[in-house]
Amino acid sequence: MNFTIRLSGQKVSFQGGHLPSKYLTLLLLGLLSVSSLQAQEEGVSPFSFQGYVETYFSYDFNRPEHHERPEFLYNFKRHNEFSVNLGLLQFRYDQEQVRANLSMMTGNYAQYNLADEPQWAQMVYEGSVGVRLLEELWLDVGVMPSHIGFESAIGMDCWHLGRSLLAENSPYFLTGARFTYSYHEKLDIILWLTNGWQNVQRNRRNQSLGMGLGLNYRPMDGLELNYANYFGNEYPQTLRLNRFFNNFYVQYQWDGWGVTIGTDAGVEEKLFSNRLNIWYGTTLSLKKNIWENFFIAARGEYYSDPAGVILDQGMRISGLSLNVDFEPVNNAVIRLEGRRFMSPEPIFERPAGYMSKGNTSITTSLAVKF
């Protein structure tokens, strides 16, 4: 079968009924644009497009020979290199009864945070469809941002350049079915049925699904209270070691100031034992608008996982960070952050096989939304 289409004013012919992938992408974008223009002629378009790019340079004073920062970090991972932490293209479709999201990504976040996923999944930041079941109740299915914590992979939405230890070691995303119910204007309730703890696909030896609950309460302007949990088995079906994880944070912003207190606490059944493995963490952040376009943010944090449930090696880590942000325009930010990690054990790599109890880095980034 032969057919011809026009792309950017040029006529292109194909044989055999198959479009090369680069032309297929252009064709889909073209169809989206045409549909959007037609909808605009009739009223407000249900289609929208957004982009985000965050570049950075980080220097780790431990000078890791493999150019990778500590293993418990998944953002701003590369040492002594200019790199892209996250590049994101988001397509959205919103109508009164249905909605859809398709967000494609690249960068270090995708490379390291989804390293165990299939290659196609490493490009997907979000892919979901939703339908309104009741006036205030939505059902969405697909790959979507997690309900856990106050930070996301999009740096401009966060107070700090680097993500907290709590965020780096809990799910950024979940794959499954999500029910979102707005009980009233101050309270949202979320229920999840998922493929597990930050998985796009389940391991073939694990047939379990996970569950999650989220409550977000905003009793007054500037104050937000959030509770989220997760329950599931992350091991082969024959072991069945259940995990129960909880996250809570409170955030308050007033007169150019902001404070966030967050905590994680998790338990997991222990192999061949009636005892439980326990891990927990906490973080405290302060933010201040010092001039019209300048912000500073300081953070102290602690993370303890002696049994190695989340971290491959049992670790106890304390951290301090300070960053300065400059926003030259509303959709761009330049950041500089100094960060220090400390541990009672020598867990941080140094050249020639030496280990250290501390790790210090300086990172600068430039991010733009469009």
Secondary structure, 3 states (H helix, E strand, C coil): CEEEEEECCEEEEEECCCCCHHHHHHHHHHHHHHHHHHHHHHCCCCEEEEEEEEEEEEEECCCCCCCECCCCCCCCCECCEEEEEEEEEEEEEECCCEEEEEEEEECHHHHHHCCCCCCCHHHEEEEEEEEEEECCEEEEEEEEECCCCCCCCCHHHCCCCCCCHHHHCCCCEEEEEEEEEEEECCEEEEEEEECCCCCCCCCCCCCCCEEEEEEEEEEECCEEEEEEEEEEECCCCCCCCEEEEEEEEEEEEECCEEEEEEEEEEEEECCCCCCEEEEEEEEEEEEEECCCCEEEEEEEEEEEECCCCCCCCCEEEEEEEEEEEEEEECCEEEEEEEEEEECCCCCEECHHHCEECEEEEEEEEEEEEC
